[in-house]
Amino acid sequence: MLAVAAVTQSTTDPLSGLYVGDLAEPEVPAGWVTIDVVAAALNHHDVWSLRGVGLPADRLPMILGCDAAGHDADGNEVLVYPVVSSPGWGADVTMDPRRSLLSEIYPGTLAERVRIPAGNLVPKPAGLSWEQAACLPTAWLTAYRMLFTNAAVSPGDTILVQGAGGGVATAAIQLGAAAGLRVFATSRDAAKRELALDLGAREVFESGARLPERVDAVLETVGAATWSHSVNALRPGGTIVISGATSGDAPAKAELTKIFFKQLRVIGSTMGTREELARLARFVAERGIQPRIDSVIPLAEARTGFERMVRGDVSGKIVFRN
Ligand SMILES: NC(=O)c1ccc[n+]([C@@H]2O[C@H](COP(=O)([O-])OP(=O)(O)OC[C@H]3O[C@@H](n4cnc5c(N)ncnc54)[C@H](OP(=O)(O)O)[C@@H]3O)[C@@H](O)[C@H]2O)c1
C-alpha cells in the first residue's frame, strides 16, 4: 500500500529519512481492526520522529502519522484515537508511562490503511469534512485538554496562545473563542496574526510583545523562544500549560524566581483521553466549528507538506488525502 515512513533519522536534515511509496501491509494484532484512511493530518510529532526524537532507530522503517479519519470494516465513518495503552491499563491512558502514539511502536496513519485497537474509534462528527475530521485526534485533542482539563479556564477568562500559526495553536484559538474565552495570540508572522484574528482571537501581537494586561492562562507549545514571555504574561496565580517545545526545551532563563514569587502553576499536558476526543467531537459539531486547514495534499505528494512544516510555514493543519 502507499505509505509515508521514516527510514532513517537526522537531527539536522529530517527530510533525508522520509520515504513516500509502496510498503507491505502491517500485520493486524489480535483485537485490533483495520481502518481505510480517507484523510490523515500531519503533526510536528512526525517531524520529531524523523529527527530521532521519541522513535528509537531500531524501530525503523516506521509508518508515520497519528491522525486519521476513515471507514471501519462496516463502513462507519470514524476518527482514529491514536493513543495505545499498555495491556491492562485502566483509567486515564495519558498517564500510562508505557503508552504510545501510533507511529511510535505501531505503524501510523499516513497510509491507505491503519490498524488500531478496536476500542480506539470515535464517530466522525457530522458536518465536518473528512479533512477537518482528520485534524481532531492529535492537535485538536491536545488543545482541548490543555484548555478545559489542565488550564481549567472559564468563559470570560483571558488566555494567551503562543505561536498562532501552529496546528495546536490554531485549535486552541478556535476552541477558546467558541467557549467564550478572550484569546490573545502571538506569532512571528503578520499573516498568521491576521489569521488568528479571523479564527476568533480578540487581539494579536508580535512574538515577545508586551500585552495590554496579564492573562489567566498561557497555552505554550513553542518552548524556549517564548518561555520568558509566557511567564511574564501571567497574572499572579495564573497557569502555564505546556505541551510542546518546538523551538527547543532549554530556555535561556528558567524564570524560577518569577514562577514562585507570582505563585504560578506550570502544568504539562499530553494528548487527551478517548473520552475527551469524543467530547471534543461533540463540541465541534454542536458549535459548528470548522477546524482551520492550511492545505490538502495527496498522500503521494506528502513530502511537500513535510517541507512546509520543517520551514515553519504552516497556518493551521496540513492534511493528506487518499
Ligand atoms: N504533548 C502532546 O501531546 C503534543 C501534541 C501535539 C503537539 N505537541 C507539540 O507541540 C508543538 C506544536 O505542534 P504542532 O503540531 O502544532 O506544530 P506546528 O503546526 O508545526 O506549529 C509550530 C508553531 O510554533 C511556532 N513557533 C514560534 N516560534 C518558533 C520558533 N522559534 N521555531 C519554531 N516554531 C516556532 C510557529 O508559530 P508562528 O509561526 O505563528 O510563530 C509554528 O507555527 C510541537 O513541538 C509538538 O511536538 C505535543
The ligand as an SDF file (V2000), in Angstrom:
LIG
                    3D

 48 52  0  0  0  0  0  0  0  0999 V2000
    2.2710   16.7720   24.2100 N   0  0  0  0  0  0  0  0  0  0  0  0
    1.4740   16.4410   23.2060 C   0  0  0  0  0  0  0  0  0  0  0  0
    0.6340   15.5550   23.3270 O   0  0  0  0  0  0  0  0  0  0  0  0
    1.5770   17.1870   21.9150 C   0  0  0  0  0  0  0  0  0  0  0  0
    0.5500   17.0950   20.9760 C   0  0  0  0  0  0  0  0  0  0  0  0
    0.6300   17.8700   19.8210 C   0  0  0  0  0  0  0  0  0  0  0  0
    1.7550   18.6620   19.6130 C   0  0  0  0  0  0  0  0  0  0  0  0
    2.7570   18.6700   20.5240 N   0  0  0  0  0  0  0  0  0  0  0  0
    3.9540   19.5040   20.3070 C   0  0  0  0  0  0  0  0  0  0  0  0
    3.5380   20.8580   20.2310 O   0  0  0  0  0  0  0  0  0  0  0  0
    4.3490   21.5510   19.2880 C   0  0  0  0  0  0  0  0  0  0  0  0
    3.4390   22.1740   18.2290 C   0  0  0  0  0  0  0  0  0  0  0  0
    2.8890   21.1310   17.4670 O   0  0  0  0  0  0  0  0  0  0  0  0
    2.1020   21.4570   16.1310 P   0  0  0  0  0  0  0  0  0  0  0  0
    1.7670   20.1500   15.5070 O   0  0  0  0  0  0  0  0  0  0  0  0
    1.0390   22.4510   16.4280 O   0  0  0  0  0  0  0  0  0  0  0  0
    3.2860   22.1450   15.2810 O   0  0  0  0  0  0  0  0  0  0  0  0
    3.2410   23.1430   14.0540 P   0  0  0  0  0  0  0  0  0  0  0  0
    1.8950   23.0600   13.4170 O   0  0  0  0  0  0  0  0  0  0  0  0
    4.4550   22.8820   13.2520 O   0  0  0  0  0  0  0  0  0  0  0  0
    3.3730   24.5840   14.7610 O   0  0  0  0  0  0  0  0  0  0  0  0
    4.5760   25.0670   15.3250 C   0  0  0  0  0  0  0  0  0  0  0  0
    4.4140   26.5620   15.5810 C   0  0  0  0  0  0  0  0  0  0  0  0
    5.4150   27.0080   16.5250 O   0  0  0  0  0  0  0  0  0  0  0  0
    5.5760   28.3930   16.3600 C   0  0  0  0  0  0  0  0  0  0  0  0
    6.9170   28.9470   16.5990 N   0  0  0  0  0  0  0  0  0  0  0  0
    7.1140   30.1360   17.1910 C   0  0  0  0  0  0  0  0  0  0  0  0
    8.4220   30.3820   17.3270 N   0  0  0  0  0  0  0  0  0  0  0  0
    9.0750   29.3350   16.7900 C   0  0  0  0  0  0  0  0  0  0  0  0
   10.4390   29.0380   16.6000 C   0  0  0  0  0  0  0  0  0  0  0  0
   11.3960   29.8740   17.0420 N   0  0  0  0  0  0  0  0  0  0  0  0
   10.7560   27.9010   15.9670 N   0  0  0  0  0  0  0  0  0  0  0  0
    9.7830   27.0600   15.5130 C   0  0  0  0  0  0  0  0  0  0  0  0
    8.4640   27.3130   15.6700 N   0  0  0  0  0  0  0  0  0  0  0  0
    8.1170   28.4320   16.3090 C   0  0  0  0  0  0  0  0  0  0  0  0
    5.1740   28.7060   14.9520 C   0  0  0  0  0  0  0  0  0  0  0  0
    4.1720   29.6850   15.0950 O   0  0  0  0  0  0  0  0  0  0  0  0
    4.3000   31.1310   14.4160 P   0  0  0  0  0  0  0  0  0  0  0  0
    4.9800   30.9010   13.1050 O   0  0  0  0  0  0  0  0  0  0  0  0
    2.8840   31.5690   14.3250 O   0  0  0  0  0  0  0  0  0  0  0  0
    5.1060   31.9930   15.3360 O   0  0  0  0  0  0  0  0  0  0  0  0
    4.6870   27.3960   14.3640 C   0  0  0  0  0  0  0  0  0  0  0  0
    3.5560   27.6080   13.5940 O   0  0  0  0  0  0  0  0  0  0  0  0
    5.3330   20.5330   18.6950 C   0  0  0  0  0  0  0  0  0  0  0  0
    6.5750   20.6540   19.3470 O   0  0  0  0  0  0  0  0  0  0  0  0
    4.6680   19.2050   19.0110 C   0  0  0  0  0  0  0  0  0  0  0  0
    5.5970   18.1510   19.1160 O   0  0  0  0  0  0  0  0  0  0  0  0
    2.6850   17.9530   21.6630 C   0  0  0  0  0  0  0  0  0  0  0  0
  1  2  1  0
  2  3  2  0
  2  4  1  0
  4  5  1  0
  4 48  2  0
  5  6  2  0
  6  7  1  0
  7  8  2  0
  8  9  1  0
  8 48  1  0
  9 10  1  0
  9 46  1  0
 10 11  1  0
 11 12  1  0
 11 44  1  0
 12 13  1  0
 13 14  1  0
 14 15  2  0
 14 16  1  0
 14 17  1  0
 17 18  1  0
 18 19  2  0
 18 20  1  0
 18 21  1  0
 21 22  1  0
 22 23  1  0
 23 24  1  0
 23 42  1  0
 24 25  1  0
 25 26  1  0
 25 36  1  0
 26 27  1  0
 26 35  1  0
 27 28  2  0
 28 29  1  0
 29 30  1  0
 29 35  2  0
 30 31  1  0
 30 32  2  0
 32 33  1  0
 33 34  2  0
 34 35  1  0
 36 37  1  0
 36 42  1  0
 37 38  1  0
 38 39  2  0
 38 40  1  0
 38 41  1  0
 42 43  1  0
 44 45  1  0
 44 46  1  0
 46 47  1  0
M  CHG  2   8   1  16  -1
M  END
$$$$
